Structure formats: C-alpha cells, structure tokens
C-alpha cells in the first residue's frame, strides 16, 4: 500500500540566516514549518570564522556557532529541521509537490526559498587552504580585521571596485589584480578607484599563489604573474579578497520562477513574493546588492509574514 504523502503548511528550503529566521517567525505563528537544510547546513556563514557585524553579539561570534544559535532558536519554537536536499519542485499548482533526496515527496501549502548564493572563487588550492585565515569573499564582512594592513583584491567589475575602495578607507595599501588590460567596472567606479591614492591597479596580472599558513599569521603575501610577459611579482599582504561575483543557488527553480540574467530570483519590490502565489524568496537568493547576514535575516522575517498572510487569505 502506498504511503500517504506528507502535507506541510510551510516548507522552508535552505538553512542560512534567511531560512532560520523565516522558521522562527513561522513556528511562532503556529504554521509548523519544516526546514530542509540543504548541502551546506547553515549556509555561507559556516565558512566564515569571526562575525563581528551582527547585532547582539557584542564580542563577535564564529559563523558556525551563530548558525547553531539560529537553528536552536527555530527548533525551540517547534521547527522541524531535517537533513536533506530538495531535488525537484513543481510550482504548477497548490499544494506544491516537493521532492527531497530524489525519493521523498511532500505537499506544501506554501514554500519559502532561502537557498542563498555562493561566492565565485578562482579555483586555486591556496584559496581553500587559507579560507578564513586571510582569504575572504566579502570586504564588508571581514575588512575591519585588516585595518592598517596591506591587502589584495582580485576582480575587474563593480563589485571588485567597490570592495577595493571600501578597503582603502581602512587599509594602508590595496592592490587590485585585473586579469585583462581594462576594468569592466562602470566609469564612475573606475574614477573612484583611480582617485584613491592608496589603491594600485595591476593590469594583466593573475594570481599564481597565496602565501602563508593557516593559523594566527595567515596570509603573508600574494604571488602574481603577468599573463603577457610571464613576469612574476610578490605582493606583501595580510588579506586576499576575491571579488569576481556570486552565483545564486537557483538551478532547481529554472523555468518555474522568474530570474534576472545572473540567476537571482525576481520578487515583487518591498515583499518576498515571487510570481507564483504561495512561493516566497528570502536572503541572498534574491539579493545581489547587500548580501549580509542581517539583511538576509530581515527578508526571512518578511517571507514568513508574507506566507502567514497568504495562508490566512486561503481560508
């Protein structure tokens, strides 16, 4: 005999600040949320060491520990947190059919998508080896730790230019490595870069290695190679920031939800609503501008409130 398909009021896909905050609000509203954690429980913050800019943690906190706090708070109000990965969704009709781990089907009256985004990396071994020990993909998250030090930023677009000029306000020297002989950043951002005295742009240079050891000293220098003449240089640096963009985790929703050219979910401004009534998006999956834990948490709250109002209207 076929087992009856499990029915849930609110299914939350993803477990970073957005997903857990949505769960806290949904559980407190007695919507009995089920949260599927995904491949990386806790999201991007689990790859961050010190989080110093989240309100309420006066001494800072380690990223993984903070996500455990979020999870425990969500579970205290009755969130059903589950290991697993959503492998298929059908948003063509309500309740929505959701497949987990390619074997379990669920029917959800509403869905909150909080699958996040991940930073694009260069793909060199030293990035992994020194991640959290001087290697970062977020200047606004980690820049404070490099006050009065020298850093290197890799990238050529607006994000790289913004991160480099932001870091230049607190660092002694910022060196930008640009792979081609021009920047892709807007003219306004290029002017800002060129008018920042302690910021140097090295064109036609790629990263060969990030030098240093995991531990208190971390990154010590960066070896870059000129892709035209093969000349190698070593740049003293305590921090290495990769700013070549982010990739939202939205493959699962292709052809079902509207996305921009980079794959970020499009939501109704000022809400968390996607084009499908009953499907909401929160956090970095729909935010390519701010990408902070605190803004993700805020949109998680919005998504839960939007879902609560949506379900109330169905009665």
N, C-alpha and C positions, 0 to 999 in steps of 0.2 A: 504494500500500500504506500502511495506517495505521501511523503511528509508534507504537512501544510507549510506554505511559505510564511516566514516571519514577517509581521507587519510592524512598522515603526512610524511614530509621528514625525520625528525629526532625525534625519541621518546626517551626520557631520563627516565629511571626507577630509582628513588631514588633522595634524595634531601640533601645530605651532601655536604662537600666541593667539592667532585669529580663531583657530579651531577650538582651543581650550576655553577661551573667553566666551565664544558662542555657546559652548557646552554649559558653562557656569550659569549663564542667563537662561538658557533653555531648560535646564534642570530646575532652577529656582521657580520657573513658570509652570512647573509640573508637566513638561512636554516629554519627559522620559527619553532624552536624547541617547542615541547610540553613536559613538565616535569610532571610526576606523582609522587607526594610527598611520598607516602607510609605511613605505620603505624606510623612512627616517623619522621614527617617533621623536617628537619634539621639534622637528624642522631644522632650519638653518642655525638656530641658536645653539644646537647641540654641538656645533663645530666651532663655537666661539668660547674663548676662555673667560675673560673678565667682561661683565656687562656693568658699566658704570653709569649709564644714562637712563635707566628705567626707574621711574618714580617709586619711592617707598623702600628701596634698598640703599640705605644711607652709606654703607660701606662697600657697595658693589656686590656682585654675586657671579658665580660661574654660570655660564649659559645652560649647561645640562641640569644643574641644580635648580635653576629658576624654572625650567620646563617641568621638572618633577613637582615643584610647588604648584604650578598651574594645574597639572594633572590631578594632584591630590585634592586641590580645592574643587575641581569639577566633579571628582568622584564623591566627595563629601556630600554633595547635594543630589547624588544619585545617578550621575552619568555612567552609562555602560561603556567603558573603554575596552576596545578589542584590538588585539594584534591582527594584522592582515592588510590586504591591499585591494582596493576596488579595481576590478579588471574590466568591467563593462557597465555602461549606464544606458537606459532607454528613457528619454525625457518626452517621448511622443504622446504619452497620456498619463494621467494620475490615476491611482498611485504609481510612482515611478519604480520601474524594475531595476534593481541594482544587483550586480554580480560581484561577489567577494572571493578572491583567491581562485577564480575560474571554476568554483564548484558550488558555492552557497548563494542562493538567491534571496533577496529581501524586497519587500514592497514598502516604499517610503511616501508618506503624505507630503513631505517637504524635504528638501536637500540643501545643505549649506556646504559650498565648496570652499575649502581652505587648504588647497594643495600647495600653495606657495610658489616660490621661484627659486632657482639656484644660480649662483654666480657662474659665469663662464670663466674657465681657467685656461692658462697657456698650455697645460698638459705636461709640464716638466716635473721630474721626480722631486726636485727641491721644494716645490710648492706644497706637496703633501707632507714632506719631511719636516718643514718648518711652519706649517699652518698653525697659527696660534702662538708662534714664537717669533713674530715679526712679519709674517706673511698674512695679509688681510685682503678682503674684497670690499671693505666698507670703511671709508675715511671718516664719515660722521660717527660711526660706532667706535672706532679704535684710534682715531687721530690724536686724541688727548694724551695717549701713552707716549707719544713721540715729541712732546713739547721740548723745544731746544735741541732737537736731534736732526740728523740728515735722513731723508727718505727718497725712495724711487717710486715713481708711478708709471705703470705701463698702460698705454692706450692712446687713442687719437681722436676720440669723439667728444661730445659734450660732457658725458659722464666723467671721462678722464680729466678734461679741462676743469670741471667743477671741483673734482676731488683734489686736483693739484693746487688750485688757487685756495681752496679751503685749508689744506695742509700748510701752505706757505704762510698763513697767518700765525701759526704756532711753531713751525719747524724752522731750523736755522737755514737749511737749503733743501729744495725739492728738485729732483732731476726727472724729467719726463722722457721715457723711451718711446719713440714713434717709429713704427716699422717701415713706413714709406717716407717719401721726401715732402709730404704735406700732411696737414691735420684735417680730419673730417668734421671737426667741431665747427659750429656756426661762427661767422665772422666776429660777432660780439664776444663770444667766448675766447676766440683766438686773440682778440685785442686785450682781453683781461689777462690772459696768460703772458702775452708779450710785454705787458706793462707791470708785471710783478717782478721786482728786482731780484728776489732770491729764488726765482724759478728758472731753470735752464731746460731747454728742449733739445734733445739729441735726435736728429732725424736719421733714418736708415739704420737704426740700431735695434737689435733683438736681444732678448735675454738668453745668455748661454747657461749661467748658473747663479744660484743664490747661495752665498757662502755663510757658514755659521753652523752652530749645533743647537738642537733642541735643548732648552734649559734657560737659566737666568740670562745668559748673554744673547742667545737667539741670533738673529740676522746680524752679520757684521759688514758685509759688502755684497755687491752685485757685479758679476762679470757680464759685459755686453759685447756683442760682436757686430761690426758694421757689415751689412749684407751686400755692400757694393765692393769694398776693397778687402774685406776679411780682417780688418784691424780690430784687435780686442782691447777693451779698457776695463779697469776695475774701479767701481764707484763705491767709496765708503758710505755705508748706510745702515741704519738700525731698523728701518721698516721698508717693506716691499708691498706696494698696493697694486692689485690687479684691477683695472677698470675698463674691461673690454665688453661689458654688458651682462645682462641677466637673461635667463631662459625660464619663462613661466611653465609650470607643470600642468599643461592643458591638453596634451595629446588625446587623452581619454574623452574629451568633450568636442572634438573636431566634428564638424557637420551637424552638431546639435545646438551649440551656443555660438553667439556672435563673438568674434575676436578681432583685435587690431592686427596690423601687419606683423607684429612681433609675437603674436600668440597670447597676449593678455586678454582676459575676459572683459567684455564691454558690459558695463552696468549703467542703470539709469542714474544720472547725476544726483548726488545727495542721498542715495539709497544703496542697498546691496542687491537690488533686483536685477536679474538677467532678463532676457527677452521671454523666458518661459516662466509663467506664473507658478510660484512654489519652489523655484530654484534660485538660490542666492549665492553670492560670491563675496568672500572676505579675505583681507590680507594681501600679500604680495601677488597673488594670482590675478588680481585686478588692479594692482597699484605699481606702476613703474616709476613713480615720482618720488615718494617718500621712503618706502621700504624700511621702516623702523618697527621694532617690536611693539612700541607703544601705539603707533598708528594701526598696526595690524590688530592689536587687541581691541582698539576702538571700533574697527569695522566688524570684528567678531561680535561685539555687543549689538551693533546695528543689525547684523544679519539675524541674530536670534530674535530681536524685537520685531523685525520685518516678518519673520517666519511665524511668530506668535500671532501677529495681526492678520496675516494671510489665513492661517488655520481658523481663527475666530470667525472670519468672514465666510468660511465654507459651511458653517453650522446652520 
